[in-house]
Amino acid sequence: MNLQLIIVKLKGGLGNQMFQYAIGKHLSLKRKCPLRLDLLYMKYDRRKKYELDKLNIENKKTYFLEEVFYYFINFFHRIIPFYKFIKQKSRKFNSSILNSHTPILYLDGYWQSEKYFEAISEIIKKEFRITARLNEENKKMLNKIQNCNAVVIHLRRRDYICDAQINKKLGTCSMNYYKQAIKLIENKVEFPKYFIFSDDIEWVKENFELINNPIFVDINTYENGYDDLRLMKNCKHFILANSTFSWWAAWLSENKHKVIIAPRNWIQSQSDGCIVPESWIRI
């Protein structure tokens, strides 16, 4: 009888939840045991919601009584030999987590590195296919994207600006970063067409003047942000913000010759570990 179990605490937005699911999926496959997604923390975070239900994954959410059980058992994990509570202390990749033999593992962290799931990358790409139906506006935009040399420019602003703690930790990418990235794209990509995505698109329309006649993608809201992720994923090249949202769009892209540009300083206040793959360009 297999008495093993992987439990992953979900927190943050869609991009973070995808990283958390990915490490849990890898461990559950490696150990041939169930995966459960603990949503208790999210139920008390009004800024975020569970967003993996729009992806091609099985429902692995915990029930309320399970969540309460995990909440209390985490206080006593040190005296339970078959249960291990792992709280991420560093953003650097920790291979020992993938090799743990404790029967029940509870993971609390962000796990922002493809190294935690690169062994099952094809499975992750399949499961992270968005299953929600496209509306007519998104169908038209997707058609535009697929019929040109589409380049994503992503600007993340709202919570990075409004939340002082997040702003101190992450900051926002400067206009000089985008200027250098566009110059690099112009040297590497023939006839690029720029599609600009942002959680503050009206501000971007008024203040982003680095290129002529970009397409500002303003047809989606926070409620259907997964549609922006689907549109971005179908672009051919990427200028990222320091955001896991555009990170996943670039990583999931099927263009074998994609150019991906990421900011050198992903995090302002500490080391960013290994979130940016070595094949991506950092400036």
N, C-alpha and C positions, 0 to 999 in steps of 0.2 A: 504494500500500500504506500502511495506517494503522499507523505504528509508535509510537503513543501508548499510554500506560498510566497508570492512577491506582492507587496503592497506599496503603492506610490502615492505620496501626498501631492495633490494638484494645487497649484497656486499661480497667480499671474494671468496674463492674457493668452490668446491662442498660441502664439509662438512658444512661450514658456511651457504651456501644457503639452505641446508636441514633443519637446525635448524630454519632459518627464515621462510621457507615455513611451517614447522610443527606448529609453534605458530599461524601463520595466518590461517591455515586450521582448527585448533581447534576453534579459535574465530569465523570463518565463519560458522562452523557447529553449534556451541553453540547459535549463534544469528540468524541462518538461513538466511544468507545474502551472497552476492558475495565476493570473494577474488580476489584482483588484486596485481600483482607483479611489482613493479616499478624498471625498469632497467636503468634509466637515469644515475645513478652513475657509473654503470658498463661500459657504453658506453665510458666513459672517463678514465677508468682504463685499460691500455694496458696489465697489468699483469694477469688479470682475464677475464673470459667469462661466459656467462650464460650456466649452465651445467645441469639444471633440465630437459631438453628436452629428456634426455635418460632414464628418470624414467616414471613410470606408472601414470602420473598425467595429468590433463587437462591443455590445454594452457590457462594460466591466466595472460600472459604478458600484460602490458599496451601498448597503442599506444603512439606515440610521443607527440601528443597534450595533452593527459592525463598527461604525464610525466611533460610537461612544466607547466600545470595547477597546479599539486601538488607542483612543485618546488616553484612557486610564492605564492600559498596559505599558504605554511608552514611558510612564513614570517609573515603572518597576523593571524595565528591560534588563538592567544589569544583573538581576538575580534570577533571570529566566534563561536557562541554558539553550533552549531551542529557538529563541527569539532574539533578533539583533536589530536595534534601532540605529540607522546611519544618518547622521545629519551632516550635510556637506559643509566643510570648513574652508575649503579652498576651491577656486575656479580651475585649478590645474587638474588634468586628467589623472584619475586614481584607478589604476588597473586592478587593485586588490578587491574592489567592489564587485567586479565581474567574476572574481575567482573565490568569493566567499562560499563556504559550505554550510553555514548555519541554516537550518530548515526553513525558518520564516524570517524574511527580510522586510524591514520597513524603511523606505527611502524618503528623506526630507531634504530637498535641494532643487537646484535648477539644472544641473548636469548638461551644461551648454558646450558640448563637444561631440562631433560626429564619431569620435573614437569609441564612445559608449555604445554605438549601434552600427558601425560601419560593416560589421560582419553579417548583418541582415539588411543591408541598405535596399536591396530590391524588394524585400517584404515591406519595409517602411514606406517606400515610394508607392507601392500598391495600396497600402492601408491609408495613406494620406491623400488619396484621391478624393476630391470633394464630390459628395453625392447629391447635394441640394440642386434642384433644377435651376437653370439659368432663366432669368426674365428677358424680355425683348431688348431692353437697353443694354444688358450685359452681353447678349448674343451679338448685337451690332458692334460693340466695343471689341469683343473677342475676334470678330471677323477682321476688323482694322488691324489688330495686333498680329494676327496670323498672316497677313498679306503685306508685311513690310519688315524691314530690319529693325524690329522694335527694341528700344532700350528703356528699361525702367530707371527712373530717378525717384528715390523714396526719401521723403522728409518726415521725420517723426518729431512732433512738437508738443502736443497738448499736455500730457501728463509730465513730459520731460521739462516743460516750462513752468507749469502751475504748481507742481509738487516740489517744494524746496529740497526735500531729502533726495528725491530722484534726480533733480537737477544737479545737485552737488556730486552725486555718484556717477551719473552718466553724461550729463551735459548734452548739447546738441552739436551736430556737425556744422562747421562754418561754411559760409559761402565760398571761401577760398578752397576748401576741400572739394566742393561741387565743381568749381571752376577748373581745378586741376584734373578732376575725374572726367569731365566732359572733353577736355583737351586730349586726354589719353584715349578716350573712345573714338574721337575724330581721327586719330592716327591709326587705330586698329580696325575700325569697322567702316565698311563702305555704306554710304547713304543711310546713316542712322536716323531713325524717327523716334523722338523722345516722348514717352508717356510718363507723366508726373503723378505720383500717388502721395497722399498725405492725410493725416488725421486732422489737419487744419488747412484744407485746400483753399479756402477763401483768402487766408493770409498769404499763401504761396502765390496765388494768382496776382496779388498786388505787389509782391516783393521779390519774386524770383524772375530776374531779367537777364539770365546768362545765355539764353538761346532764343532763337526766333521761332514762333509758331509751334510750340510744343502742344501736346494734347493733355489737358488737365482732366484727370479721371475723377469726376465729381458725382458719379451716379449711385454710389453706395454709402451707407452709414455704418456706425459701429454695430448696429444690429445685424447687418449682413456683411461684416468685414471679410468673411470667408470668400465672398465673391471677388473682392480686390485681390486676395491671395491667389485665386484661380487665374485672374487676368494677368497678374504679375508673373506667375509661373510660366505662362505661355509666351512671354517675351523672350528675346534671344540673348540679350546682354543686360548687365545690371550695375547700377550705381547705388550702393546700399546706404541706408542710415545705420546708426549703431543700434539696430533693432532686430530682435529675433524674428519679427514678422517678415521683413524683406530677406533675412538670412534664409528662411525656409523657402521662400519663393525662388531664390537663386539655386539653392541646393536641389530642389525638386525639378528644376528645369531640365528638359530632355535634350537641349541643344548641346551636342558634343563639342562644339567650338565656342562655347559661351565665354565671354569676358566678364569677370566679376570683380568689381572694385569695392573695397571696404575701407573704412577709416582706420588709420593706424592706431589711434587711441579709442578703442571701443568703450572702455570704462575710464573715467577720469581719476577716481579715487584709489584704485588698486589695480593689480595685475589682471588682465582679462583672460588669463589662463590660455586655452587653446581653442577659443571659439571660432576663429577664422582659419579655415583649412589652408595648408601650405600652398596650394595651387592658385589661390585667389591673390589679387594684387592689393596691397595696402599702401595708402598714401596719406 
